Amino acid sequence: MTRLPRLLAILLLTLMAGVAAQASAERSPEQMIRDSIDELTGQIEGRRDYFADNLDELKALVDDSLEQIADFRYIGASVMGRYFANATPQQRSRFVETFRQTLIDTYAKGLVTFDYRELRVLDNQQSRRYEDQASVDMEVVAEDGSVYPVSYTLRLSDGQWRVVNVIVNGINLGLTFRNQFDQAMRDNGRDYDAVIDGWSPEVGVEELEQGA
């Protein structure tokens, strides 16, 4: 596995690693991300070899926390884009679950293999434009000194801040996945079930390295 997929694993799974990082409206989005990173590193550090040999346990650990950290229903609707309206309720639900599981299966291994030096939330954050929306900026420093800027987009839902998108090195992952869904619908004659069955999100290594 090359460096950037491992980096993406860190970014995605940072959000899902700890129930203790769950954020209410009283806890700031920035604090949620800080707590989530602390929880993640506390659970993984020193146990990477164990989780590498017991990947199902790592997947279960991530899966247990997903719903409390990321708003996958919102993300799924966003990725489906203009096709969401004509999908059946069953197809919508099935895509959300498929999207969630493919991310876990694709990136969990990267969480225990990526060599990073530091995960740091920036002290100077952007001011909120809306009361129910926020962004949190951080950086991932690789062992070779490479620095990758990351921005999480969060939305206040049912009294909790939940992550709805991630921008890595200027690349909007939500938009990237939406474009891939759109292309898959075109390639499969707008057959929802075929697209959902064959869904396999991809992010180009060169694209992430070069940035936007």
Secondary structure, 3 states (H helix, E strand, C coil): CCHHHHHHHHHHHHCCCCHHHCCECCCCHHHHHHHHHHHHHHHHCCCHHHHHHCHHHHHHHHHHHHHHHECHHHHHHHHHHHHCCCCCHHHHHHHHHHHHHHHHHHHHHHHCCCCEEEEEECCCCCCCCCCCEEEEEEEEEECCCCEEEEEEEEEEECCEEEEEEEEECCEEHHHHHHHHHHHHHHHCCCCHHHHHHCCCCCCCHHHHHHCC
